Amino acid sequence: MSKVQSNRNGSAKQLHAPTPGKATVLALGKAFPSQIIPQDCLVEGYIRDTKCADVAIKEKLERLCKTTTVKTRYTVMSKEILDKYPELATEGTATIRQRLEVTNPAVVEMALEASLACIKEWGRPVEDITHVVYVSSSEIRLPGGDLYLASKLGLRNDVGRVMLYFLGCYGGVTGLRVAKDIAENNPGSRVLLTTSETTILGFRPPNKARPYDLVGAALFGDGAAAVIIGSNPVWGQESPFMELNYAVQQFLPDTHNVIDGRLSEEGINFKLGRDLPQKIDENIEVFCKKLMAKANLKDFNELFWAVHPGGPAILNKLEGTLKLTSDKLECSRQALMDYGNVSSNTIFYVMEKMREELRLKEGREEWGLALAFGPGITFEGILLRGL
């Protein structure tokens, strides 16, 4: 079923009517800390801030920064924070308390800014939000950031809240799946899904015994995102642009050590197996076909693709294995270039770029896939429908 429909502000045309009862994305917002780091400046700043005198480490970081394809990133970390907490740049120092003093308020402030931008685009009163799904791998406290966010936004005190903590890079798509289930099983509900991440928990001086620290320094960034999810949108008041048609989560047995994160007194330590791109590559085709079968789709190149850009190697493997044309992952590559890997947030930066691309594209695809991969190894996927 298709129809042409102007959105609330008249800035775009809708080509397909939402499926009754299916969850749709009604608005999107994002936010970033004030510190922006051009990739060309990262090495000198990181080496200076951590007082690293090892030339070999500096040269390795320079090589990594070139291979990530990242051009700019945003970060909560600043000179003021390091002046207040110099121990964050000292090897072997117990700093979890200091890190949380920075991260806990920072992630909520970014989530608040992204949520306000999203609600403004949505155009309905904040009182109409019935549920909150809050995603972060960057804060630890009770109560959690979901309550602080709800309070700062002035949401009703009977708003339904769900926290999703420490899911890593697939957390944004998990949030979409959970928000979809809530929206479709609670008629009339409107779900605010927000994600917020900072790298403060993992910031530390480089050490040859922890080679992945340099990968993190070269690749990851900070930021937040928010979307409003609901079914049966109100015409004239809401502007759905994507339908969340079908969702699947799957883990790969015996791969739980490939992405390994451990919280300690010094923050969080990550280990990333070199075989991660290969493990994804070996399983991705069957996973995508499972999603596509719901709409009887056969050709990968007839879809649009919103893939979490964990790094260029994963995107390259995916493109090669599925024989995608070079333009199919352009939104993912552009998001990686502009923001780095911002963990759970990044899928929404990709979706925002995809929304703009589909608006401008003649003969645009109706169906697409949102994909993310993370600890487990866990695959999250959603069959999308452009509206």
C-alpha positions in Angstrom: 0.0 0.0 0.0 1.4 3.4 -1.0 0.4 7.0 -0.7 2.0 10.4 -0.9 1.7 12.3 2.3 3.3 15.7 3.3 4.8 15.6 6.7 3.8 17.9 9.5 6.2 20.7 8.5 5.8 20.0 4.8 9.5 19.4 4.2 9.3 15.9 2.8 7.0 13.5 1.0 5.9 10.1 2.3 5.7 7.4 -0.4 4.5 4.5 1.7 1.9 4.3 4.4 2.9 2.6 7.7 1.6 -0.9 8.3 -1.2 -0.6 10.9 0.1 -1.5 14.4 3.8 -1.6 13.4 6.2 0.7 15.2 7.6 3.7 13.4 10.4 6.2 14.0 8.7 9.5 14.5 11.6 11.9 15.2 15.4 11.8 15.8 17.8 14.0 17.7 21.5 13.9 18.6 23.9 15.7 20.9 27.7 16.0 21.4 30.1 17.4 24.1 31.7 20.7 23.2 35.2 19.2 22.7 35.8 18.3 19.0 39.0 16.6 18.0 40.2 16.5 14.4 41.9 13.1 13.8 45.0 14.9 12.6 45.4 16.4 16.1 44.6 13.4 18.2 48.0 11.8 18.4 49.9 14.8 19.7 47.1 15.6 22.3 46.8 12.0 23.5 50.6 11.5 23.9 50.9 14.9 25.6 48.0 14.3 28.0 49.2 10.8 29.0 52.9 11.9 29.2 53.9 9.0 27.0 57.6 9.1 25.9 57.6 5.9 23.9 58.2 6.7 20.2 57.1 3.3 19.0 53.7 3.7 20.7 53.3 7.1 19.1 54.1 5.8 15.7 51.7 2.9 16.1 48.9 5.3 17.1 49.6 7.5 14.1 49.2 4.4 11.8 46.0 3.4 13.5 44.5 6.9 13.2 45.0 6.7 9.4 43.4 3.3 9.0 40.3 4.1 11.0 39.0 6.6 8.3 37.8 8.8 11.1 38.1 12.5 10.5 36.5 14.1 13.6 35.3 13.0 17.0 33.7 14.6 20.0 34.9 14.0 23.6 33.9 14.8 27.2 37.6 14.6 28.2 39.1 18.0 28.5 42.1 19.8 30.0 39.9 20.9 32.9 39.0 17.3 33.8 42.7 16.2 33.6 43.7 19.2 35.7 41.1 18.2 38.4 41.8 14.4 38.1 45.5 14.0 37.0 45.4 10.5 38.2 43.3 9.5 35.2 46.5 9.8 33.2 48.6 7.8 35.7 49.2 4.1 35.1 48.0 1.7 37.8 45.9 4.2 39.8 42.5 3.3 41.3 40.2 5.9 39.6 36.8 4.4 39.2 35.3 6.9 41.7 36.8 9.8 39.8 35.7 8.5 36.4 32.1 8.1 37.6 32.1 11.6 39.0 32.6 12.7 35.4 30.7 10.2 33.4 27.4 9.9 35.4 26.4 13.6 35.0 27.9 13.9 31.5 25.9 11.1 29.9 22.7 12.4 31.3 23.4 15.9 30.1 24.1 14.6 26.6 21.0 12.4 26.7 18.9 15.4 27.8 20.2 17.6 24.9 19.5 14.8 22.4 16.1 14.1 23.8 15.1 17.8 23.7 16.2 18.0 20.1 14.2 14.9 19.3 11.0 16.1 21.1 11.3 19.5 19.3 11.3 17.7 15.9 8.5 15.4 17.0 6.3 18.4 17.8 4.1 16.9 20.5 4.0 17.8 24.3 6.5 16.0 26.5 3.6 14.7 28.6 2.6 12.5 25.7 5.7 10.3 26.2 4.6 7.1 27.9 7.8 5.1 28.1 11.6 5.7 28.2 14.2 3.2 27.1 17.7 4.4 28.3 20.8 2.8 26.8 24.4 3.4 28.1 27.7 1.5 28.7 29.2 4.6 30.3 27.6 5.1 33.7 27.1 3.1 36.9 24.7 4.2 39.7 21.4 3.6 41.4 19.0 5.0 40.5 20.1 5.1 36.9 20.3 7.8 34.3 16.7 6.9 33.1 15.3 8.4 36.3 17.5 11.5 36.1 16.6 12.0 32.4 12.8 11.6 33.1 13.0 14.2 35.9 15.0 16.7 33.9 12.6 16.4 31.0 9.6 16.8 33.2 8.0 13.5 32.2 5.0 12.1 34.0 6.0 10.2 37.2 4.2 7.1 35.9 6.3 6.9 32.7 7.4 3.3 32.1 11.3 3.1 32.3 13.7 0.5 31.0 17.4 0.6 31.4 19.8 -1.2 29.1 23.3 -1.1 30.5 26.7 -2.4 29.1 25.5 -3.8 25.8 28.3 -2.0 23.9 28.0 -1.3 20.2 24.7 -3.2 19.6 22.9 -1.4 22.3 21.2 1.1 20.0 19.5 -1.6 17.9 18.6 -3.5 21.0 16.9 -0.3 22.2 15.0 -0.1 19.0 13.8 -3.7 19.4 12.7 -3.1 22.9 11.0 0.2 22.0 9.3 -1.5 19.1 7.9 -4.2 21.4 6.6 -1.6 23.9 5.0 0.5 21.2 3.3 -2.4 19.4 1.9 -3.9 22.6 0.7 -0.7 24.2 -1.6 1.0 21.7 -1.2 4.8 21.7 2.1 4.7 23.5 5.0 6.9 22.6 8.5 5.7 23.5 11.5 7.9 24.0 14.6 5.9 23.3 17.9 7.6 24.2 21.5 6.4 24.1 24.5 8.2 25.6 28.1 7.2 25.7 31.5 8.6 26.7 35.0 7.1 26.6 36.0 8.4 30.0 35.7 4.9 31.7 38.3 3.6 29.3 40.7 6.5 29.1 44.2 5.6 30.3 47.9 5.9 29.4 49.0 3.6 26.6 50.7 0.3 27.6 52.3 -2.3 25.3 50.5 -4.9 27.4 47.2 -3.5 26.3 47.4 -2.9 22.6 43.6 -2.5 22.2 43.9 0.8 24.2 45.4 2.4 21.1 42.6 1.1 18.9 40.1 2.7 21.3 42.0 6.0 21.3 42.1 6.0 17.5 38.5 5.0 16.9 36.0 5.8 19.6 34.1 9.0 20.4 31.4 10.5 22.7 27.9 11.6 22.1 24.2 10.9 22.5 21.1 10.2 20.3 17.3 10.0 20.8 14.3 8.8 18.8 10.6 8.7 19.4 9.0 5.4 18.6 5.2 4.8 18.1 2.7 2.9 16.1 -0.3 4.3 14.1 1.1 7.8 13.8 -1.3 10.8 14.0 -1.5 12.3 10.6 -0.9 16.1 10.6 0.9 15.9 14.0 3.6 13.2 13.4 6.1 12.5 10.6 7.1 8.9 10.5 10.1 8.2 8.3 11.0 4.5 9.0 8.9 1.5 10.0 10.5 -1.1 12.4 8.9 -4.1 10.6 10.7 -7.1 12.2 13.5 -7.6 14.7 16.0 -10.4 15.5 18.7 -10.9 18.1 21.2 -13.7 17.8 24.4 -14.7 19.6 27.2 -16.8 18.2 28.0 -19.7 20.5 31.5 -19.9 22.0 32.5 -16.4 21.0 32.0 -14.6 24.3 35.8 -13.9 24.6 36.1 -12.2 21.2 34.9 -8.9 22.6 35.8 -8.8 26.3 35.2 -5.9 28.7 36.1 -5.9 32.3 35.4 -3.2 34.9 38.2 -2.7 37.5 39.4 -0.1 39.9 41.2 1.6 37.0 38.1 1.8 34.8 37.0 -0.5 32.0 39.5 -2.6 30.0 38.6 -4.0 26.6 40.1 -6.8 24.5 39.1 -7.2 20.9 39.9 -10.4 19.1 41.5 -10.1 15.7 39.0 -12.6 14.4 36.0 -10.4 15.0 35.6 -9.3 11.4 36.0 -12.9 10.3 33.4 -14.2 12.8 30.9 -11.6 11.6 31.7 -12.4 8.0 31.1 -16.1 8.4 27.6 -15.6 9.9 26.2 -12.3 8.4 24.6 -13.7 5.2 22.4 -16.2 6.9 21.4 -13.6 9.6 20.4 -11.0 6.9 18.4 -13.6 4.9 16.4 -14.4 8.1 15.3 -10.8 8.3 14.7 -10.4 4.6 12.5 -13.5 4.4 9.8 -11.7 6.4 9.2 -9.5 3.3 10.1 -12.1 0.7 13.3 -10.1 -0.2 16.1 -11.8 -2.1 18.5 -9.2 -3.5 20.9 -7.5 -1.0 21.4 -4.6 -3.4 17.7 -3.8 -3.5 17.8 -2.8 0.1 19.1 0.3 1.9 21.6 -0.4 4.7 22.1 1.2 8.1 25.0 -0.7 9.6 26.8 0.2 12.8 30.3 1.1 11.7 32.4 -0.7 14.3 35.4 -0.1 12.1 36.3 0.0 8.4 37.4 -3.7 8.5 33.9 -4.9 9.4 32.3 -2.7 6.8 34.7 -3.9 4.1 34.1 -7.5 5.0 30.3 -7.0 5.0 30.4 -5.3 1.6 32.5 -8.0 0.1 30.7 -11.0 1.5 27.2 -9.7 0.5 28.5 -8.3 -2.8 27.1 -4.9 -2.1 27.6 -2.0 -4.5 30.0 0.6 -3.1 27.2 3.1 -2.3 25.3 0.8 0.0 27.4 1.4 3.1 28.1 5.1 2.4 26.0 6.3 5.3 27.8 4.1 7.7 31.2 5.1 6.4 30.2 8.8 6.6 29.0 8.5 10.2 32.3 6.8 11.1 34.2 9.6 9.4 32.2 12.4 11.1 31.9 11.0 14.6 34.0 7.8 15.1 32.6 4.7 16.7 30.2 6.2 19.4 29.1 2.7 20.6 25.3 2.4 20.9 24.7 5.9 19.5 26.3 5.4 16.1 23.4 3.5 14.5 21.2 6.6 14.9 23.8 8.9 13.2 23.7 6.4 10.3 19.9 6.4 10.3 19.9 10.2 10.2 22.1 10.2 7.2 20.0 7.5 5.6 16.9 9.5 6.2 18.4 12.4 4.2 19.6 10.2 1.5 16.2 8.5 1.0 14.5 11.9 0.9 16.6 13.0 -2.0 16.8 9.8 -3.9 14.7 9.1 -7.0 13.4 5.6 -7.1 14.5 5.0 -3.5 14.4 1.6 -1.9 11.4 0.7 0.2 13.1 -1.9 2.4 16.3 -1.9 4.4 18.2 -3.4 7.2 19.6 -1.9 10.5 22.5 -4.1 11.8 24.8 -3.9 14.8 27.3 -6.3 16.4 28.8 -6.4 19.8 29.8 -8.5 22.8 28.6 -12.1 22.7 29.3 -12.0 19.8 25.7 -10.6 19.5 24.0 -9.7 16.2 21.0 -7.3 16.3 19.0 -6.7 13.2 15.8 -4.9 12.2 14.0 -5.1 8.9 13.2 -1.5 8.1 10.7 0.0 5.7 11.2 3.5 4.4 8.1 5.7 4.5 
